[in-house]
Amino acid sequence: MGTLQEQLKKARLLNPQRINKAVFDYIRTLEPILAQLNRNQIEKNSSDIFGNPLGFYSKATELITTQKALLGGGKIKYEGDPFNLLDSGDFLKGLFAKVSNGFVLFDTTDPKKEEIFSNPNLLSTDIFGLTDENLKVFIQVQVAPFLLRHIRKTIGI
């Protein structure tokens, strides 16, 4: 354990700048997990970052997807079903999270992003990021245990 002076010296290593850097360096390693959490919100929950619905498929979409499905291409999207932004799959496949300068940026590489966002049936463009609930789980499951390990290692306990 060491003397009180040794422990104080170790504790001084836990300044806000060092903790912030350690946390964001760690979160950078979790970018794929963050992206997958965002994908799940969109595909499985059909919700934006505030938990609101993204939109609902129209009768026209149902007719188009029924015809495609009958020709062997894809699933039927029924009128009133919530948007999941899963058409070709490029939007969700291209979704990524990038940690840079103390921020986490979510986006997609899909070139049709602007076309998707201009859809008048899309109720929200607040798609990129995590809901408070998912962020809380991410912090509890991923970040908090890391932070405790980091603090213990730094002060030698």
Secondary structure as UniProt FT lines:
FT   HELIX           4..11
FT   TURN            12..13
FT   HELIX           16..28
FT   TURN            29..30
FT   HELIX           31..43
FT   TURN            44..45
FT   TURN            49..50
FT   STRAND          55..56
FT   HELIX           59..70
FT   TURN            71..72
FT   TURN            79..80
FT   HELIX           90..93
FT   STRAND          95..100
FT   TURN            101..102
FT   STRAND          103..108
FT   TURN            111..112
FT   HELIX           113..117
FT   TURN            120..121
FT   HELIX           132..138
FT   HELIX           139..143
FT   HELIX           144..155
//
